[in-house]
């Protein structure tokens, strides 16, 4: 949701005009916003390739749902490690330099996934891809939070988050086309091969983006001995930093555990339990994606308007109640189609305030480390939820819908609990951190 700001033309006598907050950004802010938007969008495209080709791999390779769940979980665990490492490196070597490195890593190893001949090879390629995948968000979110002025920080970070829905939608559209035109044994490989295209974004970043002034000044103070910078600083009990690290890590575990439990298994659920075709399931996923895009933008607005904590709680309650309805209630295909919109809205919109909140939660000298650790600790532990869904379904004979509903519902309850215990940070000036 893009709000407007009133401007007054100087000495013209003209009536005031309404200008979007985007129009208030300077050139550097806009270029940083564009680079972060593009980076996160292609991140999403590469991530969703595996969930979209899962039904084909189940058929061609004869793998079990547990094995696919483990590949998904291994990817997310490695992305958690990559995110924390990238955050540490970004604090030391600069946001822009490490952002380029993460994009290069996830693009090349997404391509490598398409060369896999066995599930083991695919898992290895996905693990290496995950290092860049996790690192890109950690660095990109810090970069955008530091580059954008406080009044627009939540909206800007939320707009960047919305590019996840754009990348997701592009992946679904491309998969529908490829799965319709090419035989299964070729189409899934081509999906992965397309993952190398995002590497071109590095050229734009190198030419257009510079490290934010906040980072450069903080780094100069570290070199001069005026600040102490160690990634272990996020575990210091002084000034409540350790408490914030623990609670934020738990909150993001819930956010990502719920999200991944749904997103990793949704295409398979639609095909195997609702018996939808590729084109049919594409329509249902489209409702999720449209809801997700609007959720990201609305979540950004609400995060700035209501505060970070209230927005997290509202979206968690909405997502938790809707996923139980979507998966466990005896609803028709038509009702399921309609419910896909609000479910996508809440499960995605909850992330809109994430980057701004974490940036505001930690001091300048450990911001990358703190943001990288909390978000990616959550991603690492949350990544066990897709595997838990597969195990519940295969080993305990729970329906796939029941397993998804139970895991996601538990995850969103954790978000509410952690958010109630964390401080509100809306509007905090990062120059004073």
Secondary structure, 3 states (H helix, E strand, C coil): CCCEEEECCCCCCCCCEEEEHHHHCCHHHHHHHHHHHHHHHHHHHHHHHHHHHHHHHHHHCCCCHHHHHHHHHHHHHHHHHHHHHHHHHHHHHCHHHHHHHHHHHHHHHHHHHCCCCCHHHHHHHHHHHHHHHHHHHHHHHHHHHHHCCHHHHHHHHHHHHHHHHHHHHHHHHHHHHHHHHCCHHHHHHHHHHHHHHHHHHHHHHHHHCCCCHHHHHHHHHHHCCCCCCCHHHHHCCHHHHHHHHHHHHHHHHHHHHHHHHHHHHHHHHHHHCCCCCHHHHHHHHHHHHHHHHHHHHHHHHHHHHHCHHHHHHHHHHHHHHHHHHHHHCCCCHHHHHHHHHHHHHHHHHCCCCHHHHHHHHCCHHHHHHHHHHHHHHHHHHHCHHHHHHHHHHHHCCCCHHHHHHHHHHHHHHHHHHHHHHCCCCCCCCHHHC
